[in-house]
């Protein structure tokens, strides 16, 4: 009986970790392509987008349009994840976005939504000196 409970608990932990990994892969892919359309499923209902120290609070579709504008002005050439983490009801990804106009540090902060998926509630994009 203990083995069955341990197995079931392990399966739940594995499935949760796998789902978070899949989300991370999809989000990373959206940034690598510079695709605001692919970013849309990861956005929460309200998203604070901070580009060049200019914070603006948007509804989901408006946040997508803001990101589309950023990607249009800064053609993406690559994206790598530098750090990521999850804790309870929140998570984050920190990455470096390479563009034809230079590199940007991207921070995405997540919150758990009502349907228990993690959605972005803040995106911060800052030009780096690399």
C-alpha positions in Angstrom: 0.0 0.0 0.0 2.8 2.4 0.8 4.5 1.7 -2.5 1.2 2.5 -4.3 0.8 5.8 -2.5 4.5 6.7 -3.2 4.0 5.8 -6.8 0.9 7.9 -7.2 2.6 10.9 -5.4 5.6 10.5 -7.7 3.3 10.4 -10.8 1.6 13.7 -9.7 4.9 15.4 -9.1 6.3 14.2 -12.5 3.1 15.3 -14.4 3.3 18.7 -12.8 7.0 19.2 -13.6 6.4 18.0 -17.2 3.5 20.4 -17.7 5.7 23.3 -16.4 8.5 22.2 -18.7 6.1 22.1 -21.7 4.9 25.6 -20.8 8.6 26.8 -20.6 9.4 25.2 -24.0 6.4 26.9 -25.6 7.2 30.3 -24.1 10.9 30.0 -25.0 9.9 29.1 -28.6 7.6 32.2 -28.8 10.5 34.5 -27.8 13.0 32.7 -30.1 10.6 33.4 -33.0 9.7 36.8 -31.9 6.1 35.8 -32.2 3.5 37.7 -30.2 0.9 35.4 -31.6 2.6 32.4 -30.0 3.0 34.3 -26.8 -0.8 34.9 -26.5 -1.6 31.6 -24.7 0.9 32.4 -21.9 -0.6 35.8 -21.1 -2.9 36.4 -18.2 -6.0 38.5 -18.4 -4.1 41.6 -17.2 -0.4 42.0 -18.0 2.0 44.7 -17.0 4.5 45.2 -19.9 7.6 47.2 -19.0 9.7 48.2 -22.0 12.6 50.7 -21.5 11.3 51.6 -18.0 7.8 52.4 -19.3 5.3 50.3 -17.4 1.9 49.9 -18.9 -1.0 47.7 -17.8 -2.8 45.9 -20.6 -5.6 43.4 -21.2 -4.4 40.2 -22.8 -4.9 41.1 -26.4 -3.5 44.6 -25.9 -0.4 43.1 -24.3 0.0 40.9 -27.3 -0.1 44.0 -29.5 2.5 45.7 -27.4 4.8 42.7 -27.7 4.1 42.5 -31.5 5.2 46.2 -31.7 8.4 45.4 -29.8 9.2 42.4 -31.9 8.5 44.4 -35.1 10.9 47.2 -34.0 13.5 44.6 -32.8 13.8 41.7 -35.2 14.7 38.7 -33.0 17.7 36.6 -33.7 17.6 34.3 -30.6 16.5 33.7 -27.0 18.1 31.8 -24.2 16.7 31.2 -20.7 19.2 32.1 -18.0 17.2 31.3 -14.9 13.8 30.0 -14.1 11.9 29.0 -11.0 8.6 28.1 -9.5 7.3 28.4 -6.0 3.7 27.8 -4.8 1.5 30.1 -6.8 4.2 31.9 -8.8 7.1 31.5 -11.1 9.6 33.4 -13.3 11.8 33.1 -16.3 14.8 35.4 -17.0 16.3 35.2 -20.4 18.4 37.1 -22.9 16.7 38.1 -26.1 19.1 38.8 -29.0 17.9 41.2 -31.7 19.3 43.1 -34.7 19.3 46.1 -32.3 21.3 44.4 -29.5 20.5 42.2 -26.5 17.6 42.6 -24.0 17.1 41.1 -20.6 13.6 39.6 -20.5 11.9 38.8 -17.1 8.5 37.1 -17.2 6.6 36.7 -13.9 3.8 34.1 -13.6 0.8 33.6 -11.4 -1.4 30.6 -11.1 -4.8 31.2 -12.8 -8.2 29.9 -11.8 -7.8 26.8 -14.0 -4.4 26.1 -12.2 -2.2 27.0 -15.2 0.6 29.6 -14.8 0.1 32.7 -16.8 2.3 35.8 -17.3 1.2 38.8 -15.3 4.4 40.9 -16.0 7.0 41.1 -18.7 10.0 43.4 -18.3 12.3 44.1 -21.2 15.5 46.0 -20.6 18.3 46.7 -23.0 21.6 45.2 -21.9 25.1 46.5 -22.5 26.5 43.2 -23.8 
